[in-house]
Amino acid sequence: MSDIQDEYIKQHVSASQINNTVRLSRFFIVSILIVSAYVYGIYQFYFAKPSFYFNLWFIGTELLCCLCLLINSVYFKPDQFALAHAHRWLQVQNLVIGSCIASGMGLVYYYLPLYNPAFSHVHALILSALLLIVSQAFALTFLTQRLTYFCLAFIPAIFPYLTSQFINTETSDPLFHLTINFALIVILLCANITSRIHQRISSLYSKNNRLVENAKQQVLWTDELCKQLQAEINKSKDIELQLQLNNQLLEQKVKERTADIAKMNADLENQQQNLVLAHEIAGLRPWDWNIKDREILVTDSKQQKILKPSKLHHYQLQNIIHLDDIEQFKHAMKQHLRGQSPLYEASYRIQNSNGKWKWVHDIGRVIARDPVNKKPLRMVGIRRDIHQERTDQERLKLAASVLQQAAEGIFILDDQLCYIDVNPFYEQLTGFTHQHIIGKNLFDITANHKSQQRSSHYSILQQLEKIGEFDGELHEEFLSGKEQTIWMHINAITDEQNRVTHYIGIVSDLTERKLQEQRLSYLENYDPLTDLPNRFYYNYQLHQYLVSQQDSIKQLAVIRLNIDRFRPLNEFLTNSGGDELLRQVAQRLRLTNAEALFVAHLNGDDFAIVYEISPIHPSIQQHCEHISKAFSLPFNIFGQDHIITLSMGVAFYPENGRQLDYLNNCAEQALAEAKNLGGNTCRFYSNNNTALLEQGIYLERDLRHAINNNELIVYYQPKINFSDRNIYGFEALVRWNHPSKGIIPPNLFIPLAEQTSLISDIGRIVIQQTAKQIRYWNNIGFDNICVSVNVVAQQLQRGQLLEDLDHAIHTYNICGSSLELEITESSLLENSVTVKNLLNEIKKRKIHISLDDFGTGYSSLAYLADFPIDILKIDRSFVSKIGQNKQEAIVSAMIAMGKAMGMMVVAEGIETKQQLEYLQDLECDIAQGFLFSKPLPEKEATTYLEQHRLIPS
């Protein structure tokens, strides 16, 4: 019987696969029409050079697809074709479409790049990948009812791509092929899984149909039994007639049988009580409906019979029956009363006195009808409480559904640890079907050829016998060939006498979890971009070398490497190009440091190498030279060659330190020294730099405290008009009023501040204090004072300068023309467009802009023409050498150029009358220097301003 059923299911599944594929293949053909047109349209739109063969392919593909679609629609209408013909047609159709896709890929990938020079190999890769991936995605969607249909379209389509990996190996991109190969494998795996899912669904559907047919057969058998019961009832009526004939004989013996009858009555009463008890226990409530007299005899919950009008009873019954069940109840009752059904039977919910709903099963039959019109006269029946049965059935259905749908493997064993039931997930987990597992012992389906496995299995069986429970992780190799890491939990089920009757096991697949743990461990210790150890793993491994292996490693070197000018190169290459450069740098470091203990990627363009110094290894100098030589070869980034250089800093263990952090700091300091020398060099750490390093750290720490404690003050150096010797204004110069060291000049802390963000904080403080002082001078009558403030490149680029200026102007209510910003030439080098826009915004606030130290930096006349500069400031190095012919010529040219361009010219560093007179003869505008005054504190600057309103000639 099982073989017949399996054959039926197999035939049904096969027919279902063919029918569904015929229906879905139309959508697949339409999809191929669309994607072919899309690829053809992209080529025609972007590469307007028609190709005869490509046009021929497009027209042929469209015609073949339309022909296949027409044949599908005309000759393979639903339920109007032979399965064998449809099967052969689907094979031919999928093979033809796959061949069309393959020919299209061959044309795009091989022919078009040769035919059309504008159509590059990259374009060919993109269009061929688009045609392949999209077409196979549609094939995966519509052709996986049977795996062979999918493969007939899939294998020809990927043939040109597979051959391309072995033909054009020089021009092919390994990463592209690796990516597409992985995608194709995933598509094939998905097709296989999808095909199995479709097959299982079709199998389940056929089984359901089989169950429906069985249920119908059961109904037929039930009807047959009812007919037999009716026959028995008819026989009973015949017997009743015979009894009436014999009644006359019984009357003659009444007196003789009185005692017997009394005894029989007593027995009947006992049986009646037993029947009542049985009804009560079984929840049966008989009822007798006298339809003719419109009365009904019902039994209440106390097994007491109550006679009441049938109309009242029906009204009360309709009020307590659930609204969803009333129609079913009425329909069943009408069908039977009209003689359309041999038996009245209905299940419905009624509401009890507590307001709760419970299920009852009502069954009855008309036992008397009018002989003329066949109208019912009397009907009897029984109503039974089936609420608990329905609840139990629903719970059983739910439990069965959970068992089937659970995403964990579940099995049930008997008391001998043999399988009696398993769920589908456990079948999938083990690789065995249900029939191959049932009846076998717990570990009969696993490999036991290793002693360790046998010992583990024996230990589990012993634990189950002793405590009836096991919970643990196992690595099992099943006889089906599958190998899994699982977590198994088994519990014993006992009866009322605490005897084990069954075992229930739950199995979880830990394979994915193990893979995730390995992936997380990799991501924690390795950089995903370069596949090199990251900073965390580098520090851990270096610490192990320093601590755990001191006996084996006597001396090692820590090499810190940095790519020179990586930031502008990264901006030129964009992020993707920068990442590709880092990957290639990491690969070259890996190849050139085969003898190193460790190569790591710390962050950005920072790398580190741990190298053991040993007589059998080249010296550290030779090793670094080897690295530099390896990097003299260019890097090809997206078709362009780039030559990069490295800066390297080396620290030695144990000479430069024995602790991890100190050794890293030494290597970083050596690297910084190499960077300061212009890069492309290697520097070794020297202990002479320790004092400077510590001094810089302490100075930076104290400077941060100074900013927070308001220890920075502003001095003011006067500026004098050459024309009338009036005070034009001041230059604001910052000083550090150290609580213990006194006034610290700027040349000691400004260079350090420029290396950090502290210079921006200092600039903000100077602007605020200067605005405050201008407000004070305006209040005491000096309205036309202009004070200049030095601004560095960092302030221009951080984007905070405008906000600082606006805050100062609005806070102290001063005019923008009272401020002058002195900007060095080097500040204009980077981001010239951004700086130009920023200076234009500053000019909108009427703030003057002065070019400081002109002639000492990257002097360019383009600055004077392109940027909104008002004032040209000649550096003190030129003024101090007035008296030398060449220097005087330079100063004269500067002043003449500034005057010609309509700028005000300022000369700083004037210390002698000779310098003053020479500059005055050249009609310089503003003078500044120690000849007039040194930088003054706020109060002294105010006194100087009051005393020198006008300086006599």
Disulfide bonds with the S-S distance in Angstrom:
none
